[in-house]
Amino acid sequence: MNPDDENRDHILRFLYERHKTARGVSAIPLGIRDLQRDLKERHGMSQQDVAHNLDYLLQVGWVREVSKEREFTTGGGMKLSREQVKYKISDVGLDHLEAASAFKKPATGSHLDITNIKGVTIVGDGNVANLELTDLSRALTELEEALLSSEDLEDAAKLDALADLATLRDQASKKAPDKTIMERAWTSLQLAANVATLVDLIAKIGQLVSQYVT
């Protein structure tokens, strides 16, 4: 696990809490100084810890900047404006921490045609609360993207594989994953995604899953 992941998780969950408890939309974004102060009090994070991990979360889209012009008056009575930047959790960050939503934005570049698979809704990625399983989560996300773009699998096979993948991800979001469920889903996923173009990804995930089912 990346040594910065714990601090990134602290930042994201703090902004998530802010999102859930704010009484108005305008109260959700938080300035960098407030963020640094509160994270230092809660988790002992330094300003540098907050700064570089916040920058990373911004770059990958899990946190969003909110900018607005703020007018102020100088000591000489002149009115000037200055940009004020604050931060809030993005829709990507929310999807990472919450259960999948029917209103989630579709993944860009999805190539899965499910028009002939009736009564099925595929909901996307990233619900990981257990930091110990973040490597597995990343690998599952990588496999999901490969499945969606694969031309070697029929849509029905893709759907089966994605269902098994979702089961593994659901277990990865739990503090105490069910090893039996994980092993069953993993065995099924191997069979459903048994094509040459996915061999390397399947092997990678197999190594990660084996840590929790043996």
Secondary structure, 3 states (H helix, E strand, C coil): CCCCHHHHHHHHHHHHHHHHHCCCHHHCCECHHHHHHHHHHHHCCCHHHHHHHHHHHHHCCCEEEEEEEEEEECCCCCEEEEEEEEEEECHHHHHHHCCCCCCCCCCCCCCCCCCCCCCCCCCCCCCCCCHHHHHHHHHHHHHHHHHHHCCCCCHHHHHHHHHHHHHHHHHHCCCCCCHHHHHHHHHHHHHHCCCHHHHHHHHHHHHHHHHHHC
